[in-house]
């Protein structure tokens, strides 16, 4: 299981396309995790992730992942949308989620799923340049979104959350590579 996390325009799609171009696509599954659906919100945050775990012997690629629930959800205080019991919605929720993620990834490891996580880091200035290129290159226009510009306002918050998530969840059985 290969996980890619990054800020917008860091190159997740391009990296997946480039790295996997030499692999037989029949043995590969790619999943992109966007905003959760109503059905997904009716379950625990790892439910949709667990459904997409590749079978043993296949390569699974996550373009974004369960880490969105300790990044986007945290930055935008969306935890109230996740319908969890109020007694668990407290200051310790992020530490608990880091622990749950580590336990989930250990469960995968102990069941034969090797997990490798990549954080594609770019600077805020490089992100701005890439957004502008999306406007200049017609084949990339579809990737441009005004919402991406709005997210830049939260740059520092995202950096803090990424740093904490990576530090709390990098293990021998599921390492992060930056």
C-alpha positions as CSV (number, residue, x, y, z in Angstrom):
1,X,0.0,0.0,0.0
2,X,1.6,3.2,-1.1
3,X,0.2,6.4,0.4
4,X,0.7,9.9,-1.1
5,X,-0.1,13.0,1.0
6,X,0.8,16.5,0.1
7,X,-0.5,20.0,-0.2
8,X,-2.4,20.9,-3.4
9,X,-0.2,21.1,-6.5
10,X,2.7,19.1,-4.9
11,X,2.6,16.5,-7.6
12,X,0.7,13.5,-6.3
13,X,-1.1,12.7,-9.6
14,X,2.1,13.2,-11.6
15,X,4.2,11.1,-9.2
16,X,1.7,8.3,-9.3
17,X,1.5,8.4,-13.1
18,X,5.3,8.5,-13.5
19,X,6.2,5.9,-10.9
20,X,3.5,3.4,-11.9
21,X,4.0,3.8,-15.7
22,X,6.3,0.8,-15.6
23,X,4.0,-1.5,-13.7
24,X,1.3,-3.8,-15.1
25,X,-1.9,-1.9,-14.3
26,X,-3.8,-5.2,-13.8
27,X,-2.0,-5.6,-10.4
28,X,-2.6,-2.0,-9.3
29,X,-5.5,-0.2,-7.7
30,X,-5.5,3.6,-7.3
31,X,-8.0,5.3,-4.9
32,X,-8.4,9.0,-4.5
33,X,-10.0,10.1,-1.2
34,X,-11.9,13.3,-1.5
35,X,-14.5,14.8,0.8
36,X,-16.4,11.9,2.5
37,X,-19.9,11.1,1.3
38,X,-22.9,11.0,3.6
39,X,-22.6,7.2,3.8
40,X,-19.0,7.5,4.7
41,X,-19.7,10.0,7.4
42,X,-22.2,7.5,8.9
43,X,-19.2,5.2,9.7
44,X,-15.9,5.6,11.5
45,X,-13.3,7.6,9.6
46,X,-11.2,4.4,8.8
47,X,-14.2,2.6,7.2
48,X,-13.8,3.9,3.7
49,X,-10.0,3.4,3.9
50,X,-10.3,-0.2,5.1
51,X,-12.7,-0.9,2.1
52,X,-10.0,0.1,-0.3
53,X,-7.1,-1.9,1.2
54,X,-5.5,-3.9,-1.7
55,X,-5.6,-7.7,-1.7
56,X,-2.4,-9.4,-0.8
57,X,-0.1,-9.5,-3.9
58,X,-1.6,-6.3,-5.4
59,X,-0.4,-2.7,-5.2
60,X,-2.8,-0.2,-3.7
61,X,-2.1,3.5,-4.1
62,X,-3.9,6.1,-2.1
63,X,-4.0,9.6,-3.5
64,X,-4.7,11.2,-0.1
65,X,-5.8,8.8,2.6
66,X,-7.0,8.4,6.2
67,X,-4.5,11.2,7.1
68,X,-7.1,13.7,5.7
69,X,-8.9,13.0,9.0
70,X,-6.1,14.4,11.0
71,X,-5.3,17.2,8.5
72,X,-8.2,18.8,6.7
73,X,-10.7,17.8,9.5
74,X,-8.4,19.3,12.1
75,X,-7.5,22.5,10.2
76,X,-11.1,23.3,9.4
77,X,-12.6,21.9,12.7
78,X,-14.8,19.5,10.8
79,X,-14.8,16.9,13.6
80,X,-18.4,17.9,14.5
81,X,-19.5,16.7,11.0
82,X,-18.2,13.2,11.7
83,X,-21.1,12.3,14.0
84,X,-18.9,10.9,16.8
85,X,-20.2,10.8,20.3
86,X,-19.6,14.1,22.1
87,X,-17.7,12.4,25.0
88,X,-14.9,11.5,22.4
89,X,-14.8,15.0,20.8
90,X,-12.3,16.6,23.1
91,X,-8.7,18.0,23.2
92,X,-7.2,14.5,23.1
93,X,-9.0,13.4,19.9
94,X,-6.0,14.0,17.7
95,X,-3.6,11.9,19.9
96,X,-6.2,9.2,19.9
97,X,-6.6,9.3,16.1
98,X,-2.8,9.1,15.7
99,X,-2.9,6.0,17.9
100,X,-5.8,4.5,15.9
101,X,-4.0,5.1,12.7
102,X,-0.8,3.5,14.0
103,X,-2.9,0.5,15.2
104,X,-4.7,0.2,11.8
105,X,-1.4,0.3,10.0
106,X,0.1,-2.3,12.3
107,X,-3.0,-4.5,11.7
108,X,-2.3,-4.2,8.0
109,X,1.3,-5.1,8.5
110,X,0.5,-8.1,10.6
111,X,-1.9,-9.2,7.9
112,X,0.7,-9.0,5.1
113,X,0.1,-5.5,3.8
114,X,3.3,-3.4,3.5
115,X,2.5,0.3,3.9
116,X,4.9,3.0,2.6
117,X,3.9,6.6,3.0
118,X,5.2,9.6,1.0
119,X,4.8,13.2,1.9
120,X,5.5,15.3,-1.2
121,X,6.7,18.6,0.4
122,X,6.8,21.9,-1.5
123,X,7.1,25.5,-0.4
124,X,4.3,27.9,-0.4
125,X,6.1,29.9,-3.2
126,X,6.4,26.7,-5.4
127,X,2.8,26.0,-4.9
128,X,1.9,29.5,-6.1
129,X,4.0,29.0,-9.2
130,X,2.3,25.6,-9.9
131,X,-1.1,27.1,-9.5
132,X,-0.2,29.9,-12.0
133,X,1.1,27.3,-14.4
134,X,-2.2,25.5,-14.3
135,X,-3.7,28.7,-15.7
136,X,-1.0,29.1,-18.4
137,X,-1.1,25.5,-19.7
138,X,-4.4,24.6,-21.3
139,X,-4.1,20.9,-20.6
140,X,-3.8,21.7,-16.9
141,X,-6.6,24.3,-16.7
142,X,-9.0,21.6,-15.4
143,X,-6.8,21.2,-12.3
144,X,-7.2,24.8,-11.3
145,X,-9.7,25.6,-8.5
146,X,-10.5,28.8,-6.7
147,X,-10.9,26.6,-3.6
148,X,-7.2,25.8,-3.8
149,X,-6.4,29.5,-3.4
150,X,-8.6,29.7,-0.4
151,X,-6.8,26.7,1.2
152,X,-3.5,28.6,1.0
153,X,-4.8,30.9,3.8
154,X,-4.4,27.8,6.1
155,X,-0.8,27.1,5.0
156,X,0.8,27.3,8.4
157,X,-2.0,25.3,10.0
158,X,-1.5,22.6,7.5
159,X,2.3,22.5,8.0
160,X,1.8,22.2,11.8
161,X,-0.7,19.4,11.3
162,X,1.4,17.5,8.8
163,X,4.4,17.8,11.1
164,X,2.5,16.4,14.0
165,X,0.9,13.6,12.0
166,X,4.1,12.5,10.4
167,X,6.0,12.5,13.7
168,X,3.3,10.6,15.5
169,X,2.7,7.9,12.9
170,X,6.0,7.1,11.3
171,X,6.9,3.5,12.4
172,X,9.2,0.7,11.3
173,X,6.2,-1.1,9.8
174,X,4.7,1.9,8.1
175,X,7.4,4.6,7.5
176,X,7.0,8.1,6.2
177,X,9.3,9.3,3.5
178,X,9.4,13.1,2.9
